[in-house]
């Protein structure tokens, strides 16, 4: 095999609780993460012309060592039996710095792709440990599906999700930049009086109860981010007004998602939101993704 093509799937959080701050500066969290069909594409090729080259179709994506793909590839090259040159091409579809795990997904796909392409004898546990060293969400992006994530997001417990075929996800990414570091720094755990209903969420997912899932969405970081960027609350209200069963900010933001039980209603919501706020250019219609199922793409890019 001389080349391999991979999909690097986005993720959202159905729940996100911040538990406490660790001595290393990170926070312990408990969250439910869900893989989406929306994905970047990564091509990895064996080459003879040069030892290593990475390119991306989006000009403002860094292609130096600031990019986690480079860090992943160089780590594998330095520590495993990789013979010959490597060419990697990233085609972006997941919005950048959006709370959708695009960078982590790209890193995960790179690790998985290099293992397959060079037939490296590396079990999943080892691959996920490497991923953890590069980013807290990378282990989940390697595993994919639906899972409770704890610790800094790297301790995973897979959970059943039977709602793939009866729900549609609208993603709205406002034109703002949110610093995850600053959101966590401004988070005040003493002001949190409620926790997410994880038992109810798990039950709703396992039974395919989209209404039950939508009514239990919870992200404790939302209040911090909305205080800085009120447009997030405006998007949530607009999604609900246009038929979403529930809405939530993903991760530390700024992307907001709405859950719909009807594709036609979801499509109308996208058109209405675009008409009401022409500054919003990144809107996507997608579905939940489970790697164990055969899926048909339900993505519509309304960028």
Secondary structure, 3 states (H helix, E strand, C coil): CCEEEEEEEEEEEEEEEEEEECCCCCEEEEEEEEEEEEEEEEEEEEECCCCEEEEECCCCCCCCCCCHHHHHHHHHHHHCCCCCEEEEEEECCCCCCCCCCHHHHHHHHHHHHHHHHCCCCCCHHHHHHHHHHHCCCHHHHHHCCEEEEEECCCEEEECCCCCHHHCEEEEEECCCCCCHHHHHHHCCHHHCCCCCCHHHHHHHHHHCCHHHHHCCCEECCHHHHHHHCCHHHHHHHHHHHCCCCEEEECCCCCCEEEEECCHHHHHHHHHHHHHHCCCCCEEEEECECCCCCCCCCCCEECC
